[in-house]
């Protein structure tokens, strides 16, 4: 069947009339292929888009790590900005895009990889597209060179921890002192295996190794820079995907709260925004994970030149901060998970916190929560789009909201 691609869906795949799902295509392209269950899995491109480029990675056709490597960078940036515009438009909210900041190739400093044993050794990589199979990624254009250099170590861990027909998951992140590796779904670590794992850590640039939730080897603290502070997050903790992406987000947040003296940071994590903001203002960090807040607190106490930081362990989905609790703060930073934070946003709107800075990884839930603030009279400044998941459909953003009656600065 011959079809013309009309649009891209929110996951970056093309759709033709029907609708027919056609992966790895672009709007305007004419394709041909066999339609099965509403999709063409192996399309032949008859008329390519002017936005199409040759994917720079040799693994692209099979690897599931990237989705939009066949499109020109400018097209991807525009498409991601449009995702934000469309989501807000569906909520009846007008928006101006301040720009798109895209992380460069080979900049991903954290990844979740899969490991399997093979007849000749071990394989570590990403899953095939829509498949349980794993593909090796020796020439990956996405991951930071330090992660790529660690692949032999991850293969060695796979040989030790994976059964012949099983699969292990490897969370790996670049730190100041080497790789921070957390392995799950692996064999239980008995005394003999612990010794072998320690030998792998000694032989490779691994700062810390966690095995099925337990730290089994530590050669150096896997510290991360958060502003002036050094933080050692717990194993497998959330970390912004690229240093460039984090810098863009942090810079936007700091600019948005400039001039305020007391800030509350909601869903604070290990201090990505708390600690840089504390260079200029007192911050109260609220987070549901006590281990993350403990790491934040240690990082703050070990730093100099920071204002006072307090912490509170609290499930903000079950117990959002209430109107009266916001009375002491001039600004709130909120960075919820993909589900957004509807209840907490309603409390912010009711409290009329002078400045609200929203960081989001989901345009849909961001738009829903933005509508709450706009309906309460808040003015939304231009939105900065941050693309640190290069070649993927994921979108992140930062937006500043100013309460009614408060004059927006020039």
N, C-alpha and C positions, 0 to 999 in steps of 0.2 A: 504494500500500500504506500502511496506517495502522499505526504502531508507537509504542511507549512507550520513551523513553530510560531505560536502567537505570543508566548510570554514565558517567563521563568517563574516557577513556584518558589515558595519560601525556603526550600532546601536547595535551590539553585539548579534544578532540573527543568528541562523544557516541557511545555505542554502544547499540543496541537488540538484542533477541534475534536470533540468527542465527549469528554476530553481524553486524549491519549498521552500518556506519560512517556517522554523520550529523554533519557539521561544524556548528559554531555553535549547538549545542543544549545543554540542561541536564538533569540527572536529573529524572525525573518528567514531563517534557514529552511530550505526544502530538503526533506529527508525521505528515505525509503526503507521499508523493512516489514517484517512480519509482526502483526499486532496480536499479542496473546495476553489475555486478562487485562486489557486496557493499557498495555505498554509495549514499546519496542525496545528490547534490551540491546540489540546490536544494530543501531541505525547506520545507514550509508548516507553520507552527506552529499547531496546532489548539487546544491547551491549554497556554499558557505557564506556566513556573515562576514562583513568587512571587519567585525570585531574579533573574529577568530584568529588565534595564533597557534603555533606549534608548541605544545606543552614542553617545557624545558626539562622535565624529569622523565627518565626512561621507565620509571615504574608506574607512570600515571594511568595507563590503560587498565591495570589490574588492581592497583593499590586503592584502598578506601580512605587514605589520609587526606586527600584533597578532592575538591569537586569542581572547581572553576578555573583550573589551570589552562584550559583551552580558550580563555577569554582575555582580551587586552586589559591591562591593569586599570586604565581609565574607565573602561566599561564596568568593571567590577566595583570600583569606587562609586560610580554613579548609581549602579543597581543597589548597593547597600544604603546609600543615602535615600534612594526611593523607597526602600523597605521602611525606613523611619517615617518618611512623609506619608506613605500609604497607611501605616498603622495609626498615626495621629489623625489623618483625615477621616478614617473610619470612626473615630471618636468625636469628630467635629472640632478638632483642635488645629488651628493654623500653626505652621512652623517655618522657621528659617534655618537652613543648615549652615553652620559656621565653617564647615570644612570636613574633610575626611583625612585622618592620619593612618597611613598603612605601614605596618611593620615590614622590614625588608626580608628578602629570602634568607634562609639559613639563620633565622633568629629565634625560633621556638626554643625556649629554655626548659620547658617541661613537656612531657608526653606520657600517654598511657599506651604501652606496647604489649604485645602478646608474644609468648615464647612457647615453642614446641620442639620436642626432640625429633630428629630425623635419623635415617639409617646411617648417615655419615657424620652426624654431630647434632647441632641445634640450629634453630632458625628463630630470629627475633625480628618482629616488624609489625605492620598494620594488617588488619583483615582485608581480604579481597572485597570489592564492592558487593554489598548485600550477600555476604557469604561468611561461613564459619572458618574458611581456609585462611591461612596466614601467608603473606608474601614478604620476603626479605627486602630490605631497603638500603643496600650498600651505597647508593648514589642519591639518597634523599636530598631534595632541594629545600626542604621545610625546616628540618631540625638544626639547631645550633651545632657548630663543629665539635664542641665539647661533648654533646650527647652522641654524635656520630662516633667520636673516638672511644666512647664507652661501650659500643656494641659488642666487642669481644668479651668484655666483662659480663654483660647481660647474657650472652650465649653461654658463658661458663656457669652462671647461676642457673640457667635453664637446664643444662645437662645435669646439675646436681639436684634440682628441685622438682623436675617435671617427670611424671610417669610416661611410659612409652606412647600411650594413646591420649594423654591428658594435655592440658594447656594451663600455663600460669600467666598471671597478669603482673606487669612490671611498671610501677609508677616511678618515673625517673625525672629528676630536676637538677639543673645546674646550680651550684652554690659557690660561694667564694672559695671554699676549701676542697672542692671536688664534687662528685655526683652524690646526690641524695636519693637512694634507691629503696623503694618499699615493694616487696614481693608478696602477692597473695595467691591463694589457691594452690599452694606448693606443698610438698611433702613435709611432714612434721620434722622439726629440727631436733634430732637426738644428739648425743654428745659427739658422735663421729661426724655427723653432718655439720654441726657447729664449727668444728675444727676446719673442715674443708671450706666452709663459707668465709671464715676468718682469713684463710689463705688467699682466697680470691680478692678480698678487700685489700690485703697487703700488696698484692701483685698489680692492682689496677687503681686508677684515680677515683676511688669511692670514699667519700667522707663518712657516710653512715649507711648501714644496711639494716632494714627492718624486714622481718620474715614472719608472715602470717600475723602481723600486728605487734610483734615483739622486736625490739632493737637487739640484734645479735652481734653486731660489730660496729665500732666507732673509732675511726682514725683521727677525726677532727670534727669540731662542730660544723654542721652544714649551714652556715650563717647566710642570711639575705640582708641586703641593704634596704632600709626603709627610711628615707630621708637621711638624717645624721645617725640614726640608730642602726645597730646590728641585731637582727632577730634570728633565733633558731626555731623555726616552726616545728610542730610535731610531725612525725613521719606521714607522708602522703597528704599533707595539708594543702589547701588551695593556695595557688601562687599565680599571679598574673602571667599570661602565656609568654610575653616577651618583655625585655627591659624597655624597649622603645614604646610599646603599648602602655606599660605601667607609667612611664614618664609622662606620656600624653594625658592619661587619666589624672594622675596626681597633680600635674601642672594646672589642669582645668579646675580641679577641686580647690586647690590652694588659691587660685585667682578668684574663684567664686565666693570664698569666705573671707577674703582679704578685708581687714579693718574690723573684724568681729573679735571679741575678747573671750567668749565662752561658746564652745561648739560641742554638740552631741553627735557622736558617730554611731549610727545604727547598723547592725550587721558588720561589726568592725573587723572580724577575722583576727589576724595576727598583727594588724596595725598598718596595713598598706596606706591608708589615708590618715589614720590617727596620728602617727608619729611625724610625718611631714607637716601636718597642720599644727602640731604642738610646738613647732619652731616659732610660731607667732601667737598662738592662742591656747588657753586651757581647754582640754578635751576630756569629755566623759565617753568612754568606749563601752558599747553594749553589744554583747555577743552571746549566743546560746552554747557555744563550745568552750568549756572551762580551760581546756588545754591550749587553745589558741590565745585566750586572754592571758594565761600564765606566761606564754612566750612573749606576748606584747609587753607585759609588765616588766619582765626581766630585761627586755631590750630598752625600755624607757629608763629604768633604774641604772643601767650601765652606760647611759649616754650623758653628754653634757650640753648645756645650752638649750634645753627643752623646757617648755612651761609644764605646769602640773597636769598629769594624766591620771584619771581614775577609771576603774573598770567595774563592770557589773555583768554577772552571768545571768542571762534572762532569755527565755524563748519568746522572741518578739512576734511569733505567729499566734501563740496561745495567750501571751500577756504583753501586748504592745504598750509602750509608754503612753500614759494618758495626758490629757490636756494640761492638768495642773503641774505635771512633772516637767513640762517644757518651759515653765515660766522663767527659769534662770538662764536660758540659752538664747543667743542672738542668731544662731545658725544651726541647721541640722544637715548632716551628710547621711544619705541612706543608699546602701548598696546591697539590695536583697538578692536572693537566688532567682532563677528563671521565673518562678511563680509570681514574682513581684511581692508587694506588701500592701495589699488593699486596706486592711484594718489599720495598720500603722500609718498609712498615708492619710486616712480619714482623721486620725487623731492629730496629726501634724496640721491639717487644714483647720480643724476646730480650734487648735491652740494658737493659730495665726503666728507661728514661728516666723520671724522676719525674713529669713533666707533659708530656702530648702534647696539642697544640691542633690540631684538624683543621678546615680550611676546605675546603668542597667545593661544586661546582656540579652534582653528580650524586648524588641520593639513593641510587641503586642501587649505585654503586661505593663510596660512602661507607659504606653499610651493610655491604658485604662486608668492607671494611677495618676497620670498627668491630668486627665480630665477631672479628677476629684479636686485637684489643686486649682485648676483653672475655674471650675464652677464655684470655688470658694473665693474667687477674686484675685488669685495669684497671676502675675504676669510671667510668662515663660521667655527667657532669653534665647538667642540662637543656640541650636543644639550641635555639639561637636560629636561627630561619628568617629569611632576608633576601630580600625580593622587590624587587630593583632592576631586573628586567626586567618592569615593570608590564604587565599585560594579556597576558602570554605564559605558556606552560607552564613556563618555566625556574624552577628553585628553587636558592637558595644557602643555606648554613648554616654555623654554627660550633659546634663541640663540644669540651669539655674532658675529657680522660681523666686519671685519677690512678692512678699505679702501685700495685700491692698493697704493703701495709705502710706507705704514706704516708697520713697522716691528711688528709682533705679539710678545707679551712678552712670556717669557719662563714659 
